[in-house]
């Protein structure tokens, strides 16, 4: 069924339900960033395959909102779909709220499936509906009515992450969360985030591709920890493991009725950005809601010594896989047919050979030439471009290992570059190095440091339309908060984003030129403590990623002596750590490509 036909069918369902405007977000029942096939209603409806976007439909208009990572991709994929692209944040482009205000009639009905809409977002829609003297219909999954071959709900088996990898027992984590409950004067903590639940309970699964979690809800009080999961997802070993820590097990579908049974005098802590609207509206309206980020959010972001020691091991393995891939590509391109798709599969295969490898951490991005300008490009087997011995190839990839999660991007030079390409490649390298070697006083957030990465680009009046870096989970989602590098933020984020020792954040500046090429260099950084004196506690970063930056792309005349010193020190570290994991030919090649940059 074509997207345009699906749109007409949805409009018929809207007519039958008496709904004037219907919203289809990209979400599951847990507001996960990445979602299982069952929940990909927006993709089914619009044909747009990016990981972020919201569709809004009336009887005469249909729009798709997405962010700067996906403008190019969405514009191409929405052709003929009946949907108009609304590039978020661009000058003169209506927001979703503005579109609703303009297109919802007086006394109109706004609809969405309340299970896939974050409560805080739904609250904003409530305000608009009230201003229109309308009402909301949040109990109907209209896309589900037209999706005939919809995949089933995922229900994979959970498994235990041993303490040797987690570094902390379930009992200890519950104790810490209960201490926070007392501080907030809350009676219970409702947690919907799948990664938080997996972290708290030291369990993993595979209900979402490349995100090792299971679908679950968790309610924690001083006396109980109640886990809501689907049938047969907890093997006996896992059931007993959780029971030993005082975790009680209930069926996934009873979560909402459990919320409805909570007494009106109870103080409930939850995060309305992560808990869905149906859950919040299931609570007695007299209940006091303490709307704060999950207690586990900050705990999870600060890796303990066991996790940090393990992630260094994971990054060493990952660096070896990446170097083997770079050597293979450099020695085979132009001599045999290699496409973006086959190159990505080769890298996936090389990672899979590493001991302790479990999965890739996201779909490998392998983007040649102008495709590199599509920030989250996906190469399909049938349409992937041939990679030639010229231009640049952008590869963004990562892996899940028992020891941790990796995320690395390198732009690979395959032939002579123009002066402009070399300039852009060099500026991105400088940006990456300067952020990685920042020293700063404790209390800084990513917004304080983001300028270090963007300043070399801004000097050339250049920029990129994505964050400079995101937090990284420990065998969880490759994207994790609250830590991040970005220059735009909100007051509530600032309170949460202080960089703490143990946080892992990516460092990934880039430049993208539509129809020409894209460049990005990404390493992971662990925040560390440096010296402490009368001025306070100084902080810095340990670079975790060990993969060479392509010297063939650099114009050394643009780099300061300090920039070259930083690059040479990094490349020495890459060689020292990765060379012992390679065969002799690979080792000799790595020695050459990590030679000191001079000139």
N, C-alpha and C positions, 0 to 999 in steps of 0.2 A: 504494500500500500504506500503510495507517494505521500510526502508530508502535506501537500495541499489537500489531498483527499482526507487525511487524518484531521486536518483543521476543520474541514466542513463537517465531519462526523462529530467532532467535539462541540461545534456550535449547535448542532442538533441536540446533543445531550444537554447543553446549557439551556436551550429553549424549553426542553421538557422539564428541566429542574427549576425553571424560573430564575435563572442566574444571568445577570447582565454582564458581569466581568469576572473572569476566572484566572487564577494565578497558578502557575506550575513552576515551583522552584527546583533547583538541583539539590535534592536532599533525600535522606532516609528518615526513619523515626527518631534518629539520634543526632541530627544535624552534622553528620560526618562530612568531611571534605571530599573524600572519595567514597563512592557508594557501590553497592552490589547491582548486578544486572536487573534484578527485580524492581529496583527503585529508579531506574533511568527513564522516567516518564518524560522529562523535558527533551532528552535526546530522541526518544521514540517519536515525539510529536513534531519536533522542529528539524531533525536531521543534523543538528549541530552537536558535535562530539566532544567539545571542550569540557573541562571538569568544573567550570563555574558559569552560571547563567540562569536567568529567570525569564520565563515566558509569560506574557500577559495578553489575554484574548478577550475581545468583545465581538459582537456580531459583525462589525465592519472593519475592525483593526486588529492587528496581531503584532506584538513587538517582542524582541529578544534583547535583553540587557546582559552585557558581559564586560569584563575588564580588559585593560590594555594588552594583556598577554595574548588575547584571542581575537583582536579586531580583524586582522587579516584572514585568519582561518574562518571566523564566523561569516564574514562578508562573502566568502566563496561558498561555504556550505549552505547558506540560507537562500541561495539563488533558486527561484522557482518554488519555494516552500510556502509562500504567502506571508512569511514573517519579515518584518523590517528590523534591521539592526539598529539598536540604540547604544552607541559606544559610551560606556559609563565614564563620567568625569570630563568629557570633552565639552568645549565651550558651545553653548546653545542647545545642548542635548537634554531633553526632559528626563528627569529621574522617574523611577517607577511611581513614586508617590505623586509627582506632578501629573503623570499620565493618568493615574487613577482619578485624581481630582478633576481632570478635564473630561474624562470619558465615562465616569460612573454617573448615571442619571440621578436626579432627585428622587428619593425614596427607592433607589435602586438596590439590587442585591449583589454583593461581592462574595465570591466563593473560592474556596481552596480546601484541600484535604488537611485538616488540623493536625494530623499526625506527622506531616512532613514540613510544617511551618514552625519556625522558632517562635517562642512566645513573645519575645521582645519585638520582633518584626510584626507579628499579628497585632500587637498593641497599637502600633503606628497606623495600621490599616483600620483598626477600630475607630480611631480619632477621625479619619477621613470619612468613614461611613456615617458616623454621628453627625458630622457637618452636612451630610447629604440627606439626613433623616432616613437613612436606609437601614439595612441589616446585613449580617454576615451569615453565610451558609457554609459551615466548616466540616460537615460530616459526610461529604460526598467525594469519592475518588472518581471523577468523571473520565480521566484518561484510562483508568483500569477498565472502564466499561467498553472501550473501543479497542483495547489492546488484547487481541484474541490469543496470541501465542506468548503471553507474558511469562518470563522465566519464574520459577517458584521462589519463595523466600529462601535465602541461604540458611543452612543449618549444619555447619561443619562441626567436627569433633574438637573440643577444647583439649589443650595439653598444658602441662605444668612447666613453667620456666624455673629451673632450680635456683636455689639461693646463691649458688656459685656464680650465676650470671646476673641475678637481680640485685644481690648485695643486701637485701633486706627482707625479712619475713613478712607474711600477710599480717600476723598479729601486731608487729611493730608499726606497720602502716596504718592499721585500724586504730591503734592507740594514738598515733599522732593526729589522725583526723578527728577522733573524739575529743582530743584536747582543744582543737580548733572550734569544734561545736560549742564547747563550754565558753570559749572566748567570745563567740558571737551570740551567746545566750540563745542558741537554737536547740530544738528538741530532736529534729531529724534532718538528715542531709539526703536529698534526692539527686542521684547522679545518673545522667543519661549518656554522657560521653563514653564511647566504646573504648577509646584508648585509656581513659582514666580508670575505667573498670578493670581492664586487662592489667594495668600497672598495679592497682591496689591489690588485686587478687593473685598476681603472679601467674596468670594464665594467658595463653595465646590461642589463636585459631586461624581460620582462613575464610571468614564470611565475606570479606571484601578483598578483591584482587590486590595483592601486594601490600595489604595492611593486615597484619596478623591478629585479628580480633574476632570475637563472636558477638552476635546480637544479644544484648542484655541490658537490663536496668538494675540499679542497685540503690537500696534505701538503707542508710546507716543511722542507728540511734546509739545511745550509750549502752544499751543492753543487747542489741541485735544488729546483724548485717544480713539483709534479705536480698538474695539474687534472683532475678526473674529471667529465665532462659527457656528456649524451646525444648520440646521433648527430645531425649536421646542425644543431646549434645555434650553431656558430661559423662565420660567413661567412669567406671566405678573408682578408679584410682584418683581421678580429679574430684569426684564427689566427696570421697573420704578426706582428701587433702583439704578441701574447703571446710568441711564439717569440723575438722580438727582445729580450725581457727575460728569456730563459732559462726560460720556462714550457713544460713538456712536457704533452701532452694524452693522456688515457686515457679509456676508456669508463666511464660512470657506474656500470655494474653490476659493474665489476672492483674497486671500492673495498674491499669487504670481504675479498676474497681477497688484495689487496695488504696490508691490515693483518695478515692471517694469516701472511704471508710475512716479516714483520719479525722480526729475530733477537732472542733472549731477552735479550741484553745491552744492547739499545737503551733509552735513556731517552726516553719519549714524553710530550710536553707536550700536554694537551688539557683542555677544560673539560667536566666530566661533567654540568653543567647543560645543555649544548648538544649534546654528542655523544650519539648514541643508544646504547641498551643493546646492540644487535647489534654495533655497531662496537667497543665496548669489550670485549665477550666474544669478538670475533674475534681479539683480540691474544693472544699467548702469555701465560699467567698469570704467568710469571716476569718479564715486562717491568715495569720501574719506571715507574709512571704519575705524572707531575707534574700534579696536578689544580689548575689555576689558570685564571682568566679568560684569554681569548685576548689575546695581545700586542697585537693590533690594536684591541681594544675601547677602550682609553684613547686611542690615537692617533686613531682615527676620531671620537671624541667631541670632541676639541679641534680645532676648525676653524682652518685656516690663514688667512693674510691674504687670499688669493685667494677662498677659500670665504666668508669674512665679507663681503668687498666684494660678491661676487655675491649673497649672501642678502639684503643690503640692497636690491638691485635687485629681487629676487623679491618681497620684502615690499611694496615700493612698488607694483608691478604688482598684487599681490594686494589691497592696500588700495584701489586704484582700482576693482577688480572688486567688492569688498565695498560700497564707497560707492555705486556705481551700483545695486547690488542694494537697498540700504537706501532709496535715493531712489525706485526703482521701487515697492518694497513700500509705502512710506508714501503714495505718490501714487495707488496703485491699489487698496489694500485697502478694502473696502466699496463700491467702484464697479464691480467685476467679480468673477467667481468665481475665487478663488485657493485651492488646497488645499495642504496640506503637501507633497504630491508635486510639484505644478506649481511651487511656489516653489523647491523644491530643484533642480529641473531648470533653472529660470531662472538661479539662481546658478551652476550648473555651466556653463551656456551663456555667461554673462558672463565667467567665468574663462577659458573656452576661447578667447575673443577676444584675450586678452593675448599679446603676442609672446613666444615661447619656452615657452609652455604645453605640457605633455606629457600631464598626467592630473590628476585630483583625487587627493589624498593619502589619502583614505578616503571611504567612502560618506557623503555629506552628511546630517547630522542636522538635520531641520527639524521641531520638535516644538511644537505649539500647545497652550496651556492645560495641562490635566492631563497630557498626553503629555510635557511638559517634565520631569516628575518621573521619567521613565524615562531614565536617564543616557545610554544608547546606543540610543535609539529609532530605528527605521527606518520611514519612511512608505511604505506600499505603495500603488500607484496605485488599487486597488479600494477600499481601506479608509481612505485618508487623510482627515483632517478638513478641513472648510472653515475657512479663516482669516477671522475676522470683525474688525471695527473695534472690538475690545475685548480686554482681557486682554493676555497676553504670548506672544511666539513666541521659542523658543530655537533658535538656528542655530549649529551647530558644524560647521566645514568647513575645507578646506584644498586646496592645489594643489601639484603638482610642476612646476617650471619648470627649464629648463636651468641656471638660476642657483641653484636650491635648493628647499627644501620649506617649506611654510607650514601653520599650524594656528591657527585663530582661532575664538573663540566670542563671540557677542553675543546678549544677550536684548533683544528689540525690543518696546517698549511701543506697543500698537495702540489704546489707549483709556484712559479714566480707571482708576486703580488704587485699591485700598483702602489705608487707612493701613498695614495689616500688610504688604501687597505692597510698598509704597514703602519701608518700613523694611527688609525683607529685600533688596530690590534695592540699597539704599544700603549695607548692611553688606557685601554681596558686592563692590561697587565699592571700598569702603574697603580691604577685604582685599587685593584685587588691587593697588591703588596702594601699599600699605605694603610688600608684599613686593618689588615692582619697584624701590623706591627704598632698599632696604637697603644699608648700608655694613657691611662685616665684615672681619675679619682673615683672611688666607690660612690655610687649614687647615680652615675650616668646611665642613660638608657640608649637604645639603638638610635634614637632620634638625635642624640648629641653627637654620635660618631658617624652617622651616615654621610655627612659632608666630606669626610676624609676620602670616601670612595667616589663621590660625585664631583668633587672640586676639580680634578684634572679634566673631566669631561665638560663641566660647565665653563671652564676657561676657553674651550673651543665652541661654546654654545651648543653643546650636545647633551643628551640625557637618555634615560631608558625608562619605560613605563611599567616597571615592576619594582617590588621591594628589593633592596640590596641583599637582604638575607633573612632567613627564617630559622626558627628553632628546629632541631632534629630529634626525633624520638629514639629511645633505646629499644630496638626490635619492636617498634610501633610505627606510627605514621611518620613518614619522612618529613612532613611538615608538622611542627609542633609549636605551641605558644607557651608562655606569653612573650618570650624574648624574640626580637627581630631587629633588623636594621632597616629603617625607612625614615624619610624626612617628613612625611605627613602622618599625623596620628590624632588621637582624641584625648581629652583630659582623663577619662577613665582608664585608657590604656597606659598613660604615663605612670600611673600609680603601680601598675603591674609589671612594667617592662624594665625595671632596674636590672642591670646585668650582674648576676651573682656568679661566684666561683662555682664551676661545675656545669654551667649552662653551655650547650653546644649550639652554635649558630652558623649558618652558611654565609659565605662572603662571595657574592656572585654578580658583580657589575657586568654590564654588557652594552653593546651598541647594535642597532638593527636598522637596516635600510631596505625598505620594501622594494622587491623586484631586483635586489642586488646581492646582499649577503647579511649575515648576522655573526656577531662575535660575542662570546661570553666565556669568562674564566671563573671557576667556582672551586673553592676549598671549604672545608669545615674547620671551624675554630672553637676551641674549648676555652672558656673564660677562666683565668687563673689570678691568684693573688701575687702581687709583687711586693715591693717594700712598703713599710708603714713608718710614718714619721709625724712631726708636728702638724703637717698639712692634711694628714689623713691616710687612709688605706689606698695605695695605688694598685691598679689592676692592669691586666694585659691579656694576651691570647697565646695559646699554644696551637700551632697549625697541625691538624690531624691528618690531612690529605697529603699523600706522597706520590705525585704524578708530575712529570716534567711539563713545563710550559714551552711551547714550540719556539725555539730561538729563531727559526726561519721567518717568523712573522714580525720580529722586532726591528725597529729603527732605534738603534742605541743612542743616536744623537739627541733623541727626545728624552732620554732618561738621565736623571741626575746621578752623580757618583753614589749617593746613598741608595737610590733605586737599584742600581746595578749591584751594590753590595748585598742588599736584601735578596735580590734574585739569585745571586751566586750562592749565598748561604743556604737558601731554600733548596737549590738544586744539589748542593753537596749532601744535604739531609736526605733528599730523595734517593740519591745513589747509595748512600751508606745503609739505608733501611731496606731498599728494594733489591739491590744487586744480589744479595745472598739467596733470593728466592727465584732467580732466573737461571736459564741455561747459558752456556758460554757465549753464544752468538748474541743473545738478547742482552747479556751483561755488557758486552763490548759496545753494542749499539747505545745502551743507556749511558755508558761512560762518555760517549761522544756528544749526546744530546743534552747532557747536564754539565758540559764544559763551561768554564767561566766565561761570562759575557764581557767582552772587552771592546773598547772603541768609543 
